[in-house]
């Protein structure tokens, strides 16, 4: 797994985060891992995913007018979750060496959107809160076509549209959590992804 995060790739990611705060990558995870993650989603009953909520700690509530996907947290004791988390650990170490970000921890969950579901525009972390520093989104949707919906919309801090990213299989998006509002447009067919967040030490919160 470490060999796939070579110095050239890590330098490219670090440079992009420094220059513009985000990067969109294609097919940087091994195909076998991507396929295993997709297979796990495809063979998991919908009931194994719980309705996503918004808010923090004891104030979390379900608000389907804002967010209507289902989620399931990755489990480091199971495959292929463990291999994906190992890949992200290598990314964390590589970015810490280059950018001194102090990334300490990583959490992630599968997100499953049925047709008609969405996630309205939001920030992953309030500026200065430091609870989430860096966001990752990895897409698990083979044969995604224009018109299928479900794009990840990334915005500037002034809400100007920055990127419209189709959720195609193998695409990995990395961006600064406090900086970019984003949303998931309504999807017209089943859509799967893995969302994750790097934290710094001392930024623990109840989930």
Backbone as JSON Lines, residues from 0, in Angstrom:
{"i":0,"aa":"X","n":[0.82,-1.21,0.0],"ca":[0.0,0.0,0.0],"c":[0.86,1.26,0.0]}
{"i":1,"aa":"X","n":[1.97,1.24,0.73],"ca":[2.82,2.42,0.82],"c":[3.37,2.8,-0.55]}
{"i":2,"aa":"X","n":[3.74,1.79,-1.36],"ca":[4.36,2.05,-2.66],"c":[3.44,2.84,-3.59]}
{"i":3,"aa":"X","n":[2.12,2.73,-3.38],"ca":[1.17,3.43,-4.24],"c":[1.12,4.92,-3.91]}
{"i":4,"aa":"X","n":[1.56,5.29,-2.73],"ca":[1.65,6.7,-2.36],"c":[3.1,7.11,-2.46]}
{"i":5,"aa":"X","n":[3.59,7.15,-3.68],"ca":[5.0,7.49,-3.89],"c":[5.22,8.99,-3.69]}
{"i":6,"aa":"X","n":[6.48,9.37,-3.68],"ca":[6.82,10.77,-3.41],"c":[6.22,11.71,-4.44]}
{"i":7,"aa":"X","n":[6.19,11.28,-5.7],"ca":[5.65,12.14,-6.75],"c":[4.18,12.46,-6.5]}
{"i":8,"aa":"X","n":[3.4,11.43,-6.15],"ca":[1.98,11.63,-5.89],"c":[1.77,12.49,-4.64]}
{"i":9,"aa":"X","n":[2.51,12.19,-3.59],"ca":[2.38,12.97,-2.36],"c":[2.77,14.43,-2.57]}
{"i":10,"aa":"X","n":[3.84,14.65,-3.36],"ca":[4.23,16.03,-3.68],"c":[3.13,16.75,-4.44]}
{"i":11,"aa":"X","n":[2.52,16.04,-5.38],"ca":[1.44,16.63,-6.18],"c":[0.26,17.03,-5.3]}
{"i":12,"aa":"X","n":[-0.11,16.16,-4.38],"ca":[-1.23,16.46,-3.48],"c":[-0.88,17.64,-2.57]}
{"i":13,"aa":"X","n":[0.32,17.6,-1.99],"ca":[0.74,18.67,-1.09],"c":[0.79,20.02,-1.81]}
{"i":14,"aa":"X","n":[1.31,20.02,-3.03],"ca":[1.39,21.27,-3.8],"c":[0.0,21.83,-4.09]}
{"i":15,"aa":"X","n":[-0.92,20.95,-4.45],"ca":[-2.28,21.4,-4.76],"c":[-2.98,21.96,-3.53]}
{"i":16,"aa":"X","n":[-2.81,21.3,-2.39],"ca":[-3.42,21.79,-1.16],"c":[-2.84,23.15,-0.77]}
{"i":17,"aa":"X","n":[-1.55,23.32,-1.01],"ca":[-0.91,24.6,-0.7],"c":[-1.38,25.7,-1.65]}
{"i":18,"aa":"X","n":[-1.47,25.37,-2.94],"ca":[-1.77,26.39,-3.96],"c":[-3.25,26.77,-4.0]}
{"i":19,"aa":"X","n":[-4.13,25.76,-3.95],"ca":[-5.56,26.06,-4.13],"c":[-6.48,25.4,-3.11]}
{"i":20,"aa":"X","n":[-5.94,24.53,-2.26],"ca":[-6.73,23.97,-1.18],"c":[-7.49,22.7,-1.49]}
{"i":21,"aa":"X","n":[-7.37,22.2,-2.73],"ca":[-8.07,20.96,-3.07],"c":[-7.4,20.29,-4.26]}
{"i":22,"aa":"X","n":[-7.76,19.03,-4.48],"ca":[-7.28,18.3,-5.65],"c":[-8.29,17.21,-5.99]}
{"i":23,"aa":"X","n":[-8.44,16.94,-7.29],"ca":[-9.28,15.85,-7.79],"c":[-8.36,14.86,-8.49]}
{"i":24,"aa":"X","n":[-8.36,13.63,-8.02],"ca":[-7.46,12.59,-8.54],"c":[-8.27,11.46,-9.15]}
{"i":25,"aa":"X","n":[-7.71,10.83,-10.17],"ca":[-8.36,9.71,-10.83],"c":[-7.52,8.45,-10.68]}
{"i":26,"aa":"X","n":[-8.15,7.38,-10.22],"ca":[-7.55,6.03,-10.22],"c":[-6.21,5.97,-9.49]}
{"i":27,"aa":"X","n":[-6.14,6.58,-8.31],"ca":[-4.9,6.51,-7.52],"c":[-4.92,5.36,-6.52]}
{"i":28,"aa":"X","n":[-6.07,4.81,-6.22],"ca":[-6.14,3.61,-5.39],"c":[-6.01,2.39,-6.28]}
{"i":29,"aa":"X","n":[-5.49,1.29,-5.74],"ca":[-5.39,0.08,-6.55],"c":[-6.77,-0.41,-6.97]}
{"i":30,"aa":"X","n":[-6.85,-0.9,-8.19],"ca":[-8.14,-1.35,-8.72],"c":[-8.74,-2.45,-7.88]}
{"i":31,"aa":"X","n":[-7.89,-3.33,-7.34],"ca":[-8.4,-4.43,-6.51],"c":[-9.08,-3.9,-5.26]}
{"i":32,"aa":"X","n":[-8.53,-2.85,-4.67],"ca":[-9.14,-2.27,-3.47],"c":[-10.44,-1.56,-3.82]}
{"i":33,"aa":"X","n":[-10.43,-0.78,-4.89],"ca":[-11.65,-0.1,-5.32],"c":[-12.77,-1.1,-5.58]}
{"i":34,"aa":"X","n":[-12.43,-2.18,-6.26],"ca":[-13.43,-3.2,-6.58],"c":[-13.96,-3.89,-5.33]}
{"i":35,"aa":"X","n":[-13.07,-4.13,-4.36],"ca":[-13.49,-4.76,-3.11],"c":[-14.42,-3.86,-2.31]}
{"i":36,"aa":"X","n":[-14.13,-2.56,-2.3],"ca":[-15.0,-1.61,-1.61],"c":[-16.37,-1.55,-2.27]}
{"i":37,"aa":"X","n":[-16.39,-1.52,-3.6],"ca":[-17.65,-1.52,-4.33],"c":[-18.44,-2.8,-4.06]}
{"i":38,"aa":"X","n":[-17.74,-3.93,-4.06],"ca":[-18.39,-5.21,-3.82],"c":[-19.03,-5.24,-2.43]}
{"i":39,"aa":"X","n":[-18.34,-4.67,-1.46],"ca":[-18.9,-4.64,-0.1],"c":[-20.19,-3.83,-0.07]}
{"i":40,"aa":"X","n":[-20.2,-2.68,-0.73],"ca":[-21.42,-1.87,-0.77],"c":[-22.54,-2.62,-1.47]}
{"i":41,"aa":"X","n":[-22.22,-3.25,-2.59],"ca":[-23.25,-3.94,-3.37],"c":[-23.85,-5.13,-2.64]}
{"i":42,"aa":"X","n":[-23.09,-5.72,-1.74],"ca":[-23.57,-6.91,-1.02],"c":[-24.01,-6.59,0.4]}
{"i":43,"aa":"X","n":[-24.16,-5.31,0.71],"ca":[-24.63,-4.9,2.03],"c":[-26.1,-4.49,1.93]}
{"i":44,"aa":"X","n":[-26.97,-5.05,2.76],"ca":[-28.37,-4.64,2.71],"c":[-28.53,-3.17,3.1]}
{"i":45,"aa":"X","n":[-29.51,-2.53,2.5],"ca":[-29.74,-1.12,2.8],"c":[-29.92,-0.9,4.29]}
{"i":46,"aa":"X","n":[-30.52,-1.88,4.98],"ca":[-30.79,-1.74,6.4],"c":[-29.51,-1.65,7.24]}
{"i":47,"aa":"X","n":[-28.37,-2.06,6.66],"ca":[-27.11,-1.97,7.41],"c":[-26.55,-0.55,7.41]}
{"i":48,"aa":"X","n":[-27.15,0.33,6.62],"ca":[-26.8,1.74,6.6],"c":[-27.85,2.5,7.4]}
{"i":49,"aa":"X","n":[-27.41,3.36,8.31],"ca":[-28.38,4.15,9.09],"c":[-28.57,5.52,8.44]}
{"i":50,"aa":"X","n":[-29.71,6.11,8.71],"ca":[-29.96,7.44,8.17],"c":[-28.93,8.42,8.69]}
{"i":51,"aa":"X","n":[-28.37,9.22,7.8],"ca":[-27.39,10.23,8.21],"c":[-28.09,11.35,8.98]}
{"i":52,"aa":"X","n":[-27.32,11.95,9.9],"ca":[-27.82,13.05,10.71],"c":[-26.91,14.27,10.54]}
{"i":53,"aa":"X","n":[-27.38,15.4,11.0],"ca":[-26.55,16.61,11.01],"c":[-26.42,17.1,12.44]}
{"i":54,"aa":"X","n":[-25.43,17.95,12.69],"ca":[-25.19,18.43,14.04],"c":[-24.04,17.68,14.68]}
{"i":55,"aa":"X","n":[-23.76,18.01,15.93],"ca":[-22.62,17.45,16.64],"c":[-23.04,16.88,17.98]}
{"i":56,"aa":"X","n":[-22.35,15.79,18.36],"ca":[-22.54,15.21,19.69],"c":[-23.99,14.87,19.97]}
{"i":57,"aa":"X","n":[-24.49,15.31,21.12],"ca":[-25.86,15.01,21.54],"c":[-26.9,15.83,20.79]}
{"i":58,"aa":"X","n":[-26.47,16.76,19.95],"ca":[-27.4,17.61,19.22],"c":[-27.63,17.13,17.79]}
{"i":59,"aa":"X","n":[-27.22,15.91,17.49],"ca":[-27.4,15.37,16.14],"c":[-28.87,15.04,15.91]}
{"i":60,"aa":"X","n":[-29.37,15.45,14.74],"ca":[-30.76,15.2,14.38],"c":[-30.83,14.79,12.91]}
{"i":61,"aa":"X","n":[-31.88,14.08,12.58],"ca":[-32.13,13.72,11.19],"c":[-32.95,14.81,10.52]}
{"i":62,"aa":"X","n":[-32.42,15.39,9.46],"ca":[-33.09,16.46,8.72],"c":[-33.05,16.11,7.24]}
{"i":63,"aa":"X","n":[-34.07,15.4,6.78],"ca":[-34.06,14.91,5.4],"c":[-34.21,16.03,4.37]}
{"i":64,"aa":"X","n":[-34.63,17.22,4.81],"ca":[-34.68,18.34,3.88],"c":[-33.28,18.86,3.57]}
{"i":65,"aa":"X","n":[-32.32,18.5,4.43],"ca":[-30.93,18.91,4.25],"c":[-30.07,17.77,3.74]}
{"i":66,"aa":"X","n":[-30.3,16.59,4.31],"ca":[-29.44,15.44,4.0],"c":[-30.28,14.18,4.03]}
{"i":67,"aa":"X","n":[-30.26,13.39,2.93],"ca":[-31.15,12.23,2.86],"c":[-30.41,10.94,2.51]}
{"i":68,"aa":"X","n":[-29.1,10.91,2.71],"ca":[-28.34,9.69,2.45],"c":[-28.33,8.78,3.67]}
{"i":69,"aa":"X","n":[-27.83,7.57,3.48],"ca":[-27.59,6.62,4.56],"c":[-26.09,6.39,4.68]}
{"i":70,"aa":"X","n":[-25.62,6.08,5.9],"ca":[-24.18,5.92,6.11],"c":[-23.88,4.67,6.93]}
{"i":71,"aa":"X","n":[-22.64,4.21,6.81],"ca":[-22.12,3.15,7.69],"c":[-20.63,3.4,7.88]}
{"i":72,"aa":"X","n":[-20.19,3.49,9.14],"ca":[-18.8,3.79,9.44],"c":[-17.9,2.63,9.06]}
{"i":73,"aa":"X","n":[-16.72,2.93,8.56],"ca":[-15.74,1.9,8.24],"c":[-15.26,1.23,9.53]}
{"i":74,"aa":"X","n":[-14.92,-0.04,9.42],"ca":[-14.49,-0.84,10.56],"c":[-13.08,-1.35,10.29]}
{"i":75,"aa":"X","n":[-12.1,-0.88,11.07],"ca":[-10.71,-1.24,10.83],"c":[-10.43,-2.72,11.08]}
{"i":76,"aa":"X","n":[-11.37,-3.42,11.7],"ca":[-11.19,-4.85,11.96],"c":[-11.7,-5.7,10.79]}
{"i":77,"aa":"X","n":[-12.25,-5.07,9.76],"ca":[-12.8,-5.79,8.62],"c":[-12.11,-5.35,7.33]}
{"i":78,"aa":"X","n":[-12.09,-6.26,6.36],"ca":[-11.64,-5.93,5.02],"c":[-12.86,-5.71,4.13]}
{"i":79,"aa":"X","n":[-12.76,-4.85,3.13],"ca":[-11.57,-4.1,2.71],"c":[-11.37,-2.77,3.43]}
{"i":80,"aa":"X","n":[-12.19,-2.53,4.46],"ca":[-12.09,-1.27,5.2],"c":[-10.67,-1.02,5.7]}
{"i":81,"aa":"X","n":[-10.04,-2.08,6.24],"ca":[-8.71,-1.93,6.82],"c":[-7.69,-1.46,5.79]}
{"i":82,"aa":"X","n":[-7.77,-1.99,4.57],"ca":[-6.82,-1.58,3.53],"c":[-7.05,-0.12,3.12]}
{"i":83,"aa":"X","n":[-8.31,0.29,3.06],"ca":[-8.6,1.69,2.73],"c":[-8.07,2.61,3.83]}
{"i":84,"aa":"X","n":[-8.28,2.24,5.08],"ca":[-7.79,3.06,6.19],"c":[-6.27,3.09,6.23]}
{"i":85,"aa":"X","n":[-5.63,1.99,5.83],"ca":[-4.17,1.97,5.76],"c":[-3.67,2.94,4.68]}
{"i":86,"aa":"X","n":[-4.36,2.97,3.56],"ca":[-4.0,3.91,2.49],"c":[-4.09,5.34,3.0]}
{"i":87,"aa":"X","n":[-5.17,5.64,3.71],"ca":[-5.34,6.99,4.24],"c":[-4.31,7.31,5.33]}
{"i":88,"aa":"X","n":[-3.88,6.32,6.08],"ca":[-2.82,6.54,7.06],"c":[-1.52,6.91,6.37]}
{"i":89,"aa":"X","n":[-1.24,6.27,5.24],"ca":[-0.04,6.62,4.46],"c":[-0.15,8.04,3.93]}
{"i":90,"aa":"X","n":[-1.33,8.42,3.48],"ca":[-1.55,9.8,3.02],"c":[-1.33,10.78,4.17]}
{"i":91,"aa":"X","n":[-1.84,10.45,5.33],"ca":[-1.68,11.33,6.5],"c":[-0.21,11.54,6.83]}
{"i":92,"aa":"X","n":[0.56,10.46,6.89],"ca":[1.98,10.57,7.21],"c":[2.71,11.39,6.14]}
{"i":93,"aa":"X","n":[2.38,11.15,4.87],"ca":[3.04,11.87,3.79],"c":[2.76,13.36,3.82]}
{"i":94,"aa":"X","n":[1.52,13.74,4.11],"ca":[1.18,15.16,4.17],"c":[1.77,15.83,5.4]}
{"i":95,"aa":"X","n":[1.82,15.1,6.5],"ca":[2.44,15.67,7.71],"c":[3.92,15.96,7.49]}
{"i":96,"aa":"X","n":[4.6,15.09,6.74],"ca":[6.02,15.32,6.48],"c":[6.23,16.54,5.58]}
{"i":97,"aa":"X","n":[5.31,16.76,4.67],"ca":[5.48,17.85,3.71],"c":[4.89,19.18,4.18]}
{"i":98,"aa":"X","n":[3.77,19.13,4.85],"ca":[3.04,20.36,5.16],"c":[2.95,20.65,6.66]}
{"i":99,"aa":"X","n":[3.44,19.73,7.49],"ca":[3.4,19.91,8.94],"c":[1.98,20.26,9.41]}
{"i":100,"aa":"X","n":[1.0,19.49,8.9],"ca":[-0.4,19.77,9.2],"c":[-0.81,19.27,10.58]}
{"i":101,"aa":"X","n":[-0.04,18.36,11.15],"ca":[-0.4,17.83,12.46],"c":[-1.59,16.9,12.42]}
{"i":102,"aa":"X","n":[-1.86,16.29,11.25],"ca":[-2.98,15.36,11.14],"c":[-2.73,14.17,12.05]}
{"i":103,"aa":"X","n":[-3.72,13.83,12.87],"ca":[-3.53,12.85,13.93],"c":[-4.45,11.65,13.8]}
{"i":104,"aa":"X","n":[-5.65,11.88,13.32],"ca":[-6.69,10.85,13.33],"c":[-7.49,10.94,12.04]}
{"i":105,"aa":"X","n":[-8.19,9.84,11.71],"ca":[-9.0,9.8,10.5],"c":[-10.26,9.0,10.78]}
{"i":106,"aa":"X","n":[-11.4,9.54,10.37],"ca":[-12.68,8.84,10.48],"c":[-13.32,8.82,9.11]}
{"i":107,"aa":"X","n":[-14.07,7.78,8.81],"ca":[-14.71,7.73,7.49],"c":[-15.92,6.81,7.5]}
{"i":108,"aa":"X","n":[-16.84,7.08,6.61],"ca":[-18.02,6.24,6.48],"c":[-18.41,6.08,5.01]}
{"i":109,"aa":"X","n":[-19.04,4.95,4.73],"ca":[-19.71,4.78,3.44],"c":[-20.94,5.69,3.43]}
{"i":110,"aa":"X","n":[-21.22,6.26,2.28],"ca":[-22.45,7.05,2.1],"c":[-23.2,6.46,0.91]}
{"i":111,"aa":"X","n":[-24.47,6.18,1.11],"ca":[-25.28,5.55,0.07],"c":[-26.5,6.44,-0.2]}
{"i":112,"aa":"X","n":[-26.63,6.84,-1.46],"ca":[-27.73,7.7,-1.89],"c":[-28.64,6.92,-2.82]}
{"i":113,"aa":"X","n":[-29.91,6.84,-2.48],"ca":[-30.91,6.27,-3.38],"c":[-31.39,7.35,-4.35]}
{"i":114,"aa":"X","n":[-32.03,6.98,-5.46],"ca":[-32.52,7.99,-6.39],"c":[-33.38,9.04,-5.69]}
{"i":115,"aa":"X","n":[-33.1,10.3,-6.01],"ca":[-33.84,11.41,-5.42],"c":[-33.22,11.99,-4.16]}
{"i":116,"aa":"X","n":[-32.17,11.36,-3.63],"ca":[-31.57,11.86,-2.4],"c":[-30.41,12.81,-2.69]}
{"i":117,"aa":"X","n":[-29.98,13.55,-1.67],"ca":[-29.05,14.67,-1.86],"c":[-28.44,15.05,-0.52]}
{"i":118,"aa":"X","n":[-27.53,16.04,-0.57],"ca":[-26.98,16.67,0.64],"c":[-26.78,18.14,0.31]}
{"i":119,"aa":"X","n":[-27.56,19.01,0.96],"ca":[-27.51,20.43,0.67],"c":[-26.14,21.04,1.01]}
{"i":120,"aa":"X","n":[-25.93,22.24,0.51],"ca":[-24.64,22.91,0.68],"c":[-24.29,23.07,2.16]}
{"i":121,"aa":"X","n":[-23.04,22.77,2.5],"ca":[-22.59,22.82,3.89],"c":[-21.07,22.9,3.94]}
{"i":122,"aa":"X","n":[-20.56,23.2,5.12],"ca":[-19.13,23.11,5.42],"c":[-18.91,21.94,6.34]}
{"i":123,"aa":"X","n":[-17.78,21.23,6.17],"ca":[-17.48,20.1,7.04],"c":[-16.97,20.53,8.41]}
{"i":124,"aa":"X","n":[-16.48,21.76,8.51],"ca":[-15.97,22.27,9.79],"c":[-16.13,23.78,9.81]}
{"i":125,"aa":"X","n":[-16.55,24.3,10.94],"ca":[-16.6,25.75,11.1],"c":[-15.19,26.3,11.2]}
{"i":126,"aa":"X","n":[-14.98,27.43,10.58],"ca":[-13.64,28.02,10.57],"c":[-13.15,28.22,12.01]}
{"i":127,"aa":"X","n":[-11.93,27.73,12.27],"ca":[-11.32,27.87,13.58],"c":[-11.67,26.77,14.56]}
{"i":128,"aa":"X","n":[-12.64,25.91,14.21],"ca":[-13.04,24.86,15.15],"c":[-12.02,23.74,15.24]}
{"i":129,"aa":"X","n":[-11.31,23.5,14.14],"ca":[-10.23,22.52,14.09],"c":[-10.71,21.09,14.33]}
{"i":130,"aa":"X","n":[-12.01,20.83,14.29],"ca":[-12.46,19.46,14.52],"c":[-12.26,18.59,13.28]}
{"i":131,"aa":"X","n":[-12.32,19.18,12.1],"ca":[-11.99,18.48,10.86],"c":[-11.1,19.39,10.03]}
{"i":132,"aa":"X","n":[-9.98,18.86,9.59],"ca":[-8.98,19.67,8.89],"c":[-9.0,19.42,7.39]}
{"i":133,"aa":"X","n":[-9.06,18.14,7.02],"ca":[-8.95,17.75,5.61],"c":[-10.01,16.72,5.31]}
{"i":134,"aa":"X","n":[-10.77,16.96,4.24],"ca":[-11.84,16.07,3.82],"c":[-11.4,15.22,2.63]}
{"i":135,"aa":"X","n":[-11.8,13.95,2.62],"ca":[-11.6,13.09,1.45],"c":[-12.95,12.51,1.03]}
{"i":136,"aa":"X","n":[-13.15,12.39,-0.27],"ca":[-14.33,11.72,-0.81],"c":[-13.86,10.79,-1.92]}
{"i":137,"aa":"X","n":[-14.2,9.5,-1.8],"ca":[-13.83,8.51,-2.8],"c":[-15.1,7.91,-3.38]}
{"i":138,"aa":"X","n":[-15.21,7.92,-4.71],"ca":[-16.44,7.5,-5.37],"c":[-16.38,6.05,-5.82]}
{"i":139,"aa":"X","n":[-17.56,5.38,-5.75],"ca":[-17.67,3.95,-6.03],"c":[-18.79,3.68,-7.02]}
{"i":140,"aa":"X","n":[-18.78,4.4,-8.15],"ca":[-19.9,4.32,-9.09],"c":[-19.41,4.04,-10.52]}
{"i":141,"aa":"X","n":[-19.32,2.77,-10.91],"ca":[-18.89,2.46,-12.27],"c":[-19.97,2.86,-13.29]}
{"i":142,"aa":"X","n":[-19.52,3.18,-14.49],"ca":[-20.43,3.5,-15.6],"c":[-21.34,4.68,-15.3]}
{"i":143,"aa":"X","n":[-20.85,5.63,-14.53],"ca":[-21.66,6.83,-14.27],"c":[-21.69,7.71,-15.51]}
{"i":144,"aa":"X","n":[-22.88,8.14,-15.89],"ca":[-23.06,8.88,-17.14],"c":[-23.57,10.3,-16.86]}
{"i":145,"aa":"X","n":[-23.29,11.2,-17.8],"ca":[-23.86,12.53,-17.71],"c":[-25.38,12.41,-17.69]}
{"i":146,"aa":"X","n":[-26.01,13.12,-16.78],"ca":[-27.45,13.02,-16.61],"c":[-27.86,12.14,-15.46]}
{"i":147,"aa":"X","n":[-26.9,11.39,-14.88],"ca":[-27.21,10.54,-13.73],"c":[-27.32,11.35,-12.44]}
{"i":148,"aa":"X","n":[-26.87,12.61,-12.47],"ca":[-26.95,13.46,-11.28],"c":[-25.9,13.08,-10.25]}
{"i":149,"aa":"X","n":[-26.14,13.5,-9.0],"ca":[-25.26,13.13,-7.9],"c":[-23.9,13.78,-7.9]}
{"i":150,"aa":"X","n":[-23.7,14.85,-8.66],"ca":[-22.39,15.49,-8.71],"c":[-22.04,16.12,-7.36]}
{"i":151,"aa":"X","n":[-20.75,16.1,-7.04],"ca":[-20.23,16.84,-5.9],"c":[-19.91,18.25,-6.38]}
{"i":152,"aa":"X","n":[-20.57,19.23,-5.81],"ca":[-20.38,20.63,-6.18],"c":[-19.49,21.28,-5.13]}
{"i":153,"aa":"X","n":[-18.36,21.79,-5.58],"ca":[-17.4,22.43,-4.68],"c":[-17.42,23.93,-4.95]}
{"i":154,"aa":"X","n":[-17.55,24.73,-3.88],"ca":[-17.71,26.17,-4.01],"c":[-16.55,26.93,-3.37]}
{"i":155,"aa":"X","n":[-16.32,28.13,-3.9],"ca":[-15.4,29.07,-3.27],"c":[-16.03,29.57,-1.96]}
{"i":156,"aa":"X","n":[-15.22,30.24,-1.15],"ca":[-15.73,30.77,0.11],"c":[-16.82,31.82,-0.11]}
{"i":157,"aa":"X","n":[-16.84,32.46,-1.29],"ca":[-17.89,33.43,-1.6],"c":[-19.07,32.78,-2.31]}
{"i":158,"aa":"X","n":[-19.11,31.44,-2.31],"ca":[-20.18,30.63,-2.89],"c":[-20.16,30.57,-4.41]}
{"i":159,"aa":"X","n":[-19.14,31.09,-5.06],"ca":[-18.99,30.91,-6.5],"c":[-18.63,29.45,-6.78]}
{"i":160,"aa":"X","n":[-19.22,28.86,-7.82],"ca":[-18.97,27.47,-8.15],"c":[-17.52,27.28,-8.59]}
{"i":161,"aa":"X","n":[-16.87,26.31,-7.98],"ca":[-15.47,26.04,-8.27],"c":[-15.31,24.79,-9.14]}
{"i":162,"aa":"X","n":[-15.94,23.71,-8.73],"ca":[-15.85,22.44,-9.47],"c":[-17.19,21.72,-9.41]}
{"i":163,"aa":"X","n":[-17.55,21.05,-10.5],"ca":[-18.68,20.13,-10.55],"c":[-18.1,18.77,-10.88]}
{"i":164,"aa":"X","n":[-18.09,17.87,-9.9],"ca":[-17.33,16.63,-9.99],"c":[-18.28,15.44,-10.09]}
{"i":165,"aa":"X","n":[-18.32,14.76,-11.24],"ca":[-19.14,13.55,-11.35],"c":[-18.6,12.47,-10.41]}
{"i":166,"aa":"X","n":[-19.48,11.69,-9.78],"ca":[-19.04,10.69,-8.8],"c":[-18.59,9.38,-9.45]}
{"i":167,"aa":"X","n":[-17.68,9.48,-10.4],"ca":[-17.25,8.3,-11.15],"c":[-16.32,7.41,-10.33]}
{"i":168,"aa":"X","n":[-16.41,6.14,-10.6],"ca":[-15.59,5.13,-9.91],"c":[-14.11,5.51,-9.95]}
{"i":169,"aa":"X","n":[-13.47,5.46,-8.78],"ca":[-12.03,5.68,-8.69],"c":[-11.61,7.11,-8.5]}
{"i":170,"aa":"X","n":[-12.55,8.06,-8.52],"ca":[-12.21,9.47,-8.3],"c":[-12.05,9.73,-6.81]}
{"i":171,"aa":"X","n":[-10.94,10.38,-6.45],"ca":[-10.68,10.77,-5.06],"c":[-10.55,12.29,-5.0]}
{"i":172,"aa":"X","n":[-11.35,12.91,-4.16],"ca":[-11.33,14.36,-3.97],"c":[-10.8,14.64,-2.56]}
{"i":173,"aa":"X","n":[-9.86,15.57,-2.46],"ca":[-9.28,15.96,-1.18],"c":[-9.36,17.48,-1.08]}
{"i":174,"aa":"X","n":[-9.88,18.0,0.03],"ca":[-9.96,19.45,0.17],"c":[-9.94,19.87,1.64]}
{"i":175,"aa":"X","n":[-9.59,21.13,1.86],"ca":[-9.54,21.69,3.21],"c":[-10.96,21.83,3.76]}
{"i":176,"aa":"X","n":[-11.2,21.23,4.9],"ca":[-12.57,21.1,5.42],"c":[-13.2,22.44,5.78]}
{"i":177,"aa":"X","n":[-12.41,23.38,6.29],"ca":[-12.95,24.65,6.75],"c":[-13.17,25.65,5.62]}
{"i":178,"aa":"X","n":[-12.66,25.34,4.45],"ca":[-12.59,26.37,3.41],"c":[-13.67,26.28,2.35]}
{"i":179,"aa":"X","n":[-14.11,25.07,2.0],"ca":[-14.95,24.91,0.81],"c":[-16.35,24.42,1.14]}
{"i":180,"aa":"X","n":[-17.38,25.27,0.97],"ca":[-18.74,24.76,0.99],"c":[-18.93,23.77,-0.16]}
{"i":181,"aa":"X","n":[-19.76,22.77,0.05],"ca":[-19.98,21.77,-1.0],"c":[-21.34,21.13,-0.8]}
{"i":182,"aa":"X","n":[-21.81,20.46,-1.84],"ca":[-23.1,19.77,-1.77],"c":[-23.11,18.6,-2.73]}
{"i":183,"aa":"X","n":[-24.03,17.68,-2.5],"ca":[-24.29,16.57,-3.41],"c":[-25.63,16.84,-4.08]}
{"i":184,"aa":"X","n":[-25.62,16.96,-5.4],"ca":[-26.87,17.18,-6.13],"c":[-27.74,15.92,-6.09]}
{"i":185,"aa":"X","n":[-29.06,16.08,-6.24],"ca":[-29.92,14.9,-6.27],"c":[-29.44,13.89,-7.31]}
{"i":186,"aa":"X","n":[-29.4,12.64,-6.9],"ca":[-28.96,11.58,-7.8],"c":[-30.16,10.9,-8.44]}
{"i":187,"aa":"X","n":[-29.97,10.37,-9.65],"ca":[-31.05,9.71,-10.37],"c":[-30.9,8.19,-10.36]}
{"i":188,"aa":"X","n":[-29.83,7.7,-9.76],"ca":[-29.69,6.26,-9.54],"c":[-28.82,6.06,-8.3]}
{"i":189,"aa":"X","n":[-28.71,4.82,-7.85],"ca":[-27.94,4.55,-6.64],"c":[-26.53,5.1,-6.76]}
{"i":190,"aa":"X","n":[-26.06,5.75,-5.7],"ca":[-24.75,6.41,-5.69],"c":[-24.05,6.08,-4.38]}
{"i":191,"aa":"X","n":[-22.8,5.62,-4.48],"ca":[-22.04,5.23,-3.29],"c":[-20.7,5.97,-3.25]}
{"i":192,"aa":"X","n":[-20.25,6.25,-2.04],"ca":[-18.96,6.91,-1.85],"c":[-18.45,6.6,-0.45]}
{"i":193,"aa":"X","n":[-17.21,7.0,-0.2],"ca":[-16.65,6.97,1.15],"c":[-16.2,8.38,1.48]}
{"i":194,"aa":"X","n":[-16.79,8.97,2.5],"ca":[-16.39,10.3,2.98],"c":[-15.52,10.13,4.21]}
{"i":195,"aa":"X","n":[-14.48,10.95,4.32],"ca":[-13.59,10.86,5.47],"c":[-13.02,12.2,5.85]}
{"i":196,"aa":"X","n":[-12.52,12.28,7.09],"ca":[-11.98,13.53,7.61],"c":[-10.75,13.26,8.47]}
{"i":197,"aa":"X","n":[-9.71,14.02,8.2],"ca":[-8.53,14.0,9.05],"c":[-8.7,15.05,10.15]}
{"i":198,"aa":"X","n":[-8.27,14.7,11.35],"ca":[-8.34,15.59,12.5],"c":[-6.93,15.87,13.03]}
{"i":199,"aa":"X","n":[-6.84,16.85,13.89],"ca":[-5.6,17.08,14.64],"c":[-5.81,16.61,16.07]}
{"i":200,"aa":"X","n":[-4.73,16.43,16.81],"ca":[-4.81,15.96,18.19],"c":[-5.65,16.93,19.03]}
{"i":201,"aa":"X","n":[-6.49,16.35,19.89],"ca":[-7.3,17.17,20.77],"c":[-8.59,17.65,20.16]}
{"i":202,"aa":"X","n":[-8.93,17.16,18.95],"ca":[-10.14,17.64,18.27],"c":[-11.26,16.62,18.32]}
{"i":203,"aa":"X","n":[-11.21,15.71,19.28],"ca":[-12.22,14.66,19.39],"c":[-13.6,15.26,19.65]}
{"i":204,"aa":"X","n":[-14.61,14.65,19.02],"ca":[-15.99,15.05,19.28],"c":[-16.85,13.8,19.33]}
{"i":205,"aa":"X","n":[-17.97,13.87,20.0],"ca":[-18.89,12.75,20.04],"c":[-19.55,12.58,18.68]}
{"i":206,"aa":"X","n":[-19.67,11.33,18.23],"ca":[-20.27,11.06,16.93],"c":[-21.63,10.41,17.11]}
